[in-house]
Amino acid sequence: MSGHTTNLRLKLPLLCLVLQLLTILLFAIFVCYDDQTSARLWHEKLKHHNKSHLDHEFYLRYPSFQDVHTMIFVGFGFLMTFLRRYSFSSVAFNFLIAAFAIQWAVLIQGFFHSFHQGKIFIGIESLINADFCAGAVLISFGAVLGKTSPIQLLLMTWLEVVLFAVNEYVLLNILGAKDAGGSMTIHTFGAYFGLMASRVLYRPHLDKSQEREGSSYHSDLFAMIGTIFLWLFWPSFNSAITAHGDDQQRTVMNTYFSLTSSTLATFATSALVNTGGKLDMVKSMQLSFLGSHPECSSGRRGGHWDVWRDDVDSLWGLDCRAPRWLRVNAWLQIPYAHSGLQTENPGHLRSPQPPWDARDPRCPPGGSGGSSGHS
């Protein structure tokens, strides 16, 4: 045990240092501010294009970014505390890999979606998309929770972010799929990546530690806190980068009503199937926000019938990411993926486009994201 501790003491700081230095170097070389973030370009827009500060994308997107950011670090962090032996590790490792995943995702997603004239142009949507990518990583993290070291988790994050960006580009840009809330690109990809990671890391002797997989009263209580945070902010998650106006408002409202109705259905079902009509806290915690997932792909559905139909699907578990992926073993049961390609929702609003004078290959003055992105 002492040898393992010594190796972790040396390898983890070294790996963190290498990954951070690599990220800073790539930011310094490739990253520039977009026309909404660069001081020179934005003030030129104000002067020559009859713009006002109220037209800035920041005011429209930042509230949703705050909500999604809270979900990633608080919601997912406390949701992972359901294992009594790994509650503290869950929050700490969630913090670690999410912080790295966001930085790495800005770069990798930028190469696929906003790379022009040798530069990656970033703005507020880059941060939202990076949070989405981190969400997929944290879903996978739930599948290997308690079985992996922080070094393994960082390496898994490094690989998964790259594959996430490739999968996202294929689905949204090549196949033209519409996936505003990330049913396919985030939830399903994260679940199946976690499944494969758990299979690759599986060793027969790991079965001996199954007794450590149980929960306790306090671990379930903290996990419930994470669930509440996810439940509260899920409308923002689904609508963060949908088109402004009626599409965004409809996505929020549909998700809102699906969440509330699925919560009532969850408690009713729990009392019905349990002996003595007792409520099962774990099942209620896991199933209460299932109504949000079908809504990931239903932002433009306008009628009450569509909302009700999604709630029925959620009640019967026809969802893209039912919580059974949380089982920590090699044979995770991934439920049927309800979300399809035939949705009408606008897809991701991609990372920022280049400035309107992007023909100039130079980075805008003050636009280098290398130092500012990591100060």
VOGU-3710 file (C-alpha; in Angstrom, 3 decimals, decimal comma):
1> msghttnlrl> 0,000/0,000/0,000  2,887/2,350/0,793  4,388/1,763/-2,648  1,079/2,647/-4,302  0,839/5,811/-2,211  4,375/6,814/-3,174  3,702/6,296/-6,868  0,506/8,360/-6,659  2,340/11,083/-4,788  4,806/11,434/-7,659
11> klpllclvlq> 2,744/10,533/-10,716  -0,385/12,585/-10,028  1,382/15,960/-9,609  3,555/15,205/-12,634  0,565/14,279/-14,804  -1,415/17,349/-13,686  1,573/19,586/-14,400  2,166/18,095/-17,847  -1,502/18,323/-18,863  -1,825/21,908/-17,614
21> lltillfaif> 1,371/23,064/-19,311  0,277/21,404/-22,550  -3,107/23,112/-22,338  -1,561/26,529/-21,640  0,846/26,102/-24,556  -1,948/25,173/-26,972  -4,069/28,079/-25,746  -1,189/30,476/-26,310  -0,617/29,198/-29,842  -4,117/28,685/-31,172
31> vcyddqtsar> -6,767/30,507/-29,114  -8,133/33,962/-29,914  -11,159/35,878/-28,729  -14,083/36,041/-31,124  -15,706/39,280/-32,247  -17,977/39,292/-29,191  -15,026/39,042/-26,785  -12,206/40,966/-28,437  -12,225/44,566/-27,169  -11,166/46,053/-30,516
41> lwheklkhhn> -13,630/44,104/-32,659  -16,581/44,606/-30,321  -16,069/48,352/-30,083  -15,769/48,528/-33,854  -19,136/46,781/-34,056  -20,594/49,297/-31,623  -19,291/52,143/-33,730  -19,956/50,972/-37,280  -22,834/48,481/-37,036  -25,294/50,349/-34,819
51> kshldhefyl> -24,930/47,872/-31,973  -25,434/48,400/-28,251  -23,969/46,592/-25,270  -27,363/44,991/-24,663  -26,932/43,130/-27,966  -23,898/41,325/-26,614  -24,154/37,542/-26,560  -22,836/37,492/-23,005  -26,061/38,866/-21,536  -28,129/36,267/-23,378
61> rypsfqdvht> -25,980/33,212/-22,652  -24,242/33,800/-19,325  -27,239/33,017/-17,043  -27,614/29,631/-18,719  -23,860/29,099/-18,493  -23,979/29,707/-14,739  -26,736/27,130/-14,361  -24,941/24,500/-16,430  -21,689/25,197/-14,582  -23,455/24,632/-11,262
71> mifvgfgflm> -24,837/21,350/-12,540  -21,378/20,127/-13,529  -19,543/20,939/-10,309  -22,292/20,782/-7,674  -25,023/18,625/-9,203  -22,831/15,861/-10,608  -20,350/16,224/-7,764  -22,849/15,461/-5,021  -24,805/12,997/-7,142  -21,715/10,779/-7,128
81> tflrrysfss> -21,612/10,574/-3,331  -24,061/7,672/-3,243  -21,259/5,193/-2,461  -20,567/5,480/1,257  -16,881/4,507/0,956  -16,133/6,975/-1,841  -18,253/10,039/-1,075  -15,374/12,408/-0,418  -13,364/10,997/-3,329  -16,365/11,413/-5,617
91> vafnfliaaf> -16,659/15,141/-5,030  -12,887/15,680/-5,219  -12,366/13,612/-8,382  -15,435/15,204/-9,982  -13,844/18,615/-9,328  -10,495/17,497/-10,762  -11,603/15,885/-13,994  -14,277/18,514/-14,739  -11,695/21,301/-14,421  -9,388/19,557/-16,885
101> aiqwavliqg> -12,170/18,437/-19,221  -13,425/22,012/-19,684  -10,015/23,329/-20,714  -9,296/20,398/-23,005  -12,772/20,520/-24,548  -12,424/24,203/-25,484  -9,390/23,257/-27,533  -10,604/20,022/-29,110  -14,098/21,277/-29,908  -12,528/24,472/-31,210
111> ffhsfhqgki> -10,420/22,549/-33,706  -13,573/20,928/-35,081  -15,996/23,851/-35,034  -14,292/27,256/-34,851  -10,840/26,796/-36,354  -10,194/29,473/-38,985  -6,979/30,894/-40,376  -4,973/28,802/-37,942  -6,812/30,120/-34,866  -9,562/28,884/-32,544
121> figieslina> -12,033/31,678/-31,817  -13,720/31,349/-28,434  -16,636/33,052/-26,721  -19,322/32,350/-24,154  -20,736/29,453/-26,207  -17,328/27,786/-26,116  -17,611/27,627/-22,337  -21,132/26,197/-22,478  -20,122/23,529/-24,993  -17,095/22,673/-22,871
131> dfcagavlis> -19,371/22,192/-19,857  -21,527/19,863/-21,942  -18,466/17,816/-22,833  -17,474/17,696/-19,167  -20,974/16,408/-18,418  -20,415/13,440/-20,726  -17,113/12,710/-18,967  -18,808/12,812/-15,559  -21,501/10,406/-16,741  -18,725/7,987/-17,673
141> fgavlgktsp> -17,060/8,684/-14,333  -20,143/7,318/-12,588  -19,609/3,954/-14,274  -16,073/3,503/-12,898  -16,545/5,261/-9,571  -14,563/3,622/-6,792  -12,535/1,460/-9,172  -10,123/3,985/-10,654  -7,318/6,232/-9,472  -7,194/9,966/-10,254
151> iqlllmtwle> -4,421/9,245/-12,756  -6,642/6,805/-14,639  -9,515/9,291/-14,523  -7,398/12,088/-15,996  -6,198/9,828/-18,810  -9,780/8,673/-19,425  -10,866/12,316/-19,576  -8,098/13,179/-22,029  -9,213/10,405/-24,382  -12,951/10,822/-23,945
161> vvlfavneyv> -12,938/14,532/-24,742  -11,265/13,810/-28,076  -13,723/11,020/-28,933  -16,631/13,161/-27,753  -15,642/15,927/-30,166  -15,294/13,455/-33,041  -18,662/11,856/-32,282  -20,309/15,276/-31,932  -18,875/16,461/-35,243  -20,056/13,336/-37,063
171> llnilgakda> -23,576/13,491/-35,623  -24,211/17,218/-35,916  -22,132/18,314/-38,889  -21,984/15,270/-41,147  -25,238/13,443/-40,376  -27,117/16,657/-39,568  -28,763/15,292/-36,405  -30,675/17,710/-34,184  -29,737/17,264/-30,538  -30,169/20,496/-28,594
181> ggsmtihtfg> -30,010/18,994/-25,097  -27,401/16,386/-25,935  -29,480/13,200/-25,698  -27,144/11,486/-28,146  -23,929/13,475/-27,983  -23,784/13,839/-24,182  -25,950/11,369/-22,280  -25,841/8,332/-24,546  -22,189/8,783/-25,493  -21,130/9,278/-21,879
191> ayfglmasrv> -23,070/6,221/-20,716  -21,678/3,912/-23,382  -18,158/5,237/-23,013  -18,397/4,509/-19,283  -19,656/1,032/-20,109  -16,658/0,343/-22,321  -14,229/1,878/-19,829  -15,573/-0,346/-17,062  -15,205/-3,389/-19,320  -11,623/-2,522/-20,223
201> lyrphldksq> -10,675/-1,891/-16,593  -12,493/-4,950/-15,271  -10,436/-7,505/-13,368  -11,842/-10,662/-11,713  -10,490/-9,750/-8,282  -12,540/-6,553/-8,255  -15,569/-8,643/-7,310  -14,103/-8,960/-3,830  -14,826/-5,292/-3,159  -18,523/-5,431/-3,965
211> eregssyhsd> -19,418/-4,875/-0,320  -17,981/-1,364/-0,658  -20,560/-0,447/-3,287  -23,361/0,057/-0,784  -24,817/3,366/0,274  -25,663/4,800/3,662  -28,197/7,270/4,998  -25,778/10,194/4,789  -24,355/9,276/1,360  -27,871/9,048/-0,070
221> lfamigtifl> -28,734/12,377/1,548  -25,814/14,123/-0,139  -26,657/12,394/-3,422  -30,168/13,771/-3,071  -28,699/17,267/-2,817  -26,945/16,689/-6,128  -30,184/15,436/-7,631  -32,032/18,571/-6,541  -29,407/20,795/-8,164  -29,633/18,839/-11,413
231> wlfwpsfnsa> -33,423/18,911/-11,256  -33,542/22,674/-10,705  -31,171/23,632/-13,491  -32,088/21,095/-16,155  -34,282/23,516/-18,125  -31,182/25,696/-18,555  -29,140/22,675/-19,605  -31,584/21,770/-22,368  -32,026/25,346/-23,592  -28,560/26,832/-23,050
241> itahgddqqr> -27,560/26,957/-26,708  -30,845/26,609/-28,538  -31,966/29,448/-30,798  -33,054/32,609/-29,023  -36,722/33,435/-28,763  -39,632/31,004/-28,872  -37,450/27,905/-29,377  -35,531/28,572/-26,181  -38,592/29,448/-24,128  -40,488/26,401/-25,377
251> tvmntyfslt> -37,566/24,145/-24,473  -37,490/25,563/-20,945  -41,239/25,170/-20,462  -41,439/21,654/-21,890  -38,543/20,520/-19,715  -40,054/22,224/-16,675  -43,416/20,498/-16,997  -41,801/17,154/-17,808  -39,662/17,369/-14,673  -42,548/18,193/-12,377
261> sstlatfats> -44,891/15,557/-13,779  -42,233/12,832/-13,817  -41,470/13,583/-10,164  -45,085/12,972/-9,176  -45,149/9,821/-11,296  -41,950/8,613/-9,617  -43,263/9,011/-6,082  -46,581/7,432/-7,009  -44,862/4,433/-8,587  -42,453/4,081/-5,674
271> alvntggkld> -45,292/3,912/-3,153  -47,213/1,485/-5,364  -44,478/-1,114/-5,865  -42,839/-1,051/-2,412  -44,078/-3,070/0,529  -46,273/-1,057/2,854  -46,385/1,873/0,465  -42,995/3,127/1,612  -41,082/5,533/-0,571  -37,715/4,381/-1,877
281> mvksmqlsfl> -35,403/7,380/-1,612  -32,768/5,965/-3,981  -35,235/5,221/-6,773  -37,017/8,528/-6,251  -33,683/10,320/-6,413  -32,657/8,587/-9,607  -35,944/8,715/-11,495  -37,329/12,130/-10,524  -35,538/13,983/-13,331  -35,937/11,384/-16,070
291> gshpecssgr> -38,544/13,583/-17,686  -35,818/16,007/-18,641  -34,023/13,622/-20,972  -36,661/13,067/-23,651  -37,060/16,839/-23,613  -33,421/17,107/-24,693  -34,701/16,567/-28,207  -38,122/18,180/-28,116  -37,582/21,913/-27,923  -39,836/22,735/-30,857
301> rgghwdvwrd> -42,672/20,475/-29,911  -45,458/22,870/-29,317  -48,474/20,949/-28,047  -49,439/19,557/-24,671  -49,764/16,117/-26,268  -46,033/15,994/-26,982  -45,154/16,923/-23,408  -47,542/14,313/-22,029  -46,153/11,657/-24,382  -42,609/12,342/-23,179
311> dvdslwgldc> -43,764/11,996/-19,566  -45,310/8,605/-20,316  -42,042/7,517/-21,936  -40,141/8,663/-18,864  -42,489/6,787/-16,534  -41,819/3,529/-18,370  -38,066/4,119/-18,503  -37,805/4,677/-22,259  -35,043/7,174/-21,745  -31,604/7,791/-23,168
321> raprwlrvna> -29,876/7,761/-19,791  -31,722/5,993/-16,999  -29,549/5,882/-13,883  -28,703/2,194/-14,157  -25,356/3,263/-15,584  -24,457/4,106/-12,001  -23,944/0,426/-11,188  -20,232/0,027/-10,565  -19,368/-3,227/-12,260  -18,369/-4,518/-15,654
331> wlqipyahsg> -21,835/-5,430/-16,796  -23,667/-2,117/-16,715  -27,200/-2,180/-18,048  -27,701/0,719/-20,423  -31,412/1,277/-21,051  -33,080/1,721/-24,379  -32,140/4,996/-26,056  -35,414/6,809/-26,549  -34,093/9,868/-28,343  -34,072/9,520/-32,102
341> lqtenpghlr> -32,749/11,382/-35,069  -36,188/12,514/-36,194  -36,464/15,470/-33,825  -37,151/18,993/-34,913  -35,060/20,719/-32,293  -32,249/22,960/-33,505  -28,903/21,311/-32,904  -26,008/22,744/-31,001  -25,264/26,336/-31,830  -21,695/25,730/-32,623
351> spqppwdard> -18,673/27,387/-31,135  -18,144/31,021/-32,064  -17,647/31,932/-35,668  -14,552/33,882/-36,660  -14,641/37,666/-36,420  -16,122/39,485/-39,373  -12,571/40,493/-40,431  -11,172/36,989/-39,962  -9,359/37,243/-43,277  -6,656/38,875/-41,230
361> prcppggsgg> -4,734/35,813/-40,026  -3,396/37,658/-37,010  -4,978/37,311/-33,622  -6,985/40,424/-32,625  -5,149/42,692/-30,209  -5,793/41,527/-26,695  -7,430/38,403/-28,106  -4,952/35,750/-27,170  -6,600/33,251/-24,882  -3,350/31,714/-23,692
371> ssghs> -2,734/33,765/-20,597  -6,223/35,029/-19,949  -7,759/31,618/-20,229  -5,558/30,295/-17,451  -4,907/33,252/-15,216
//
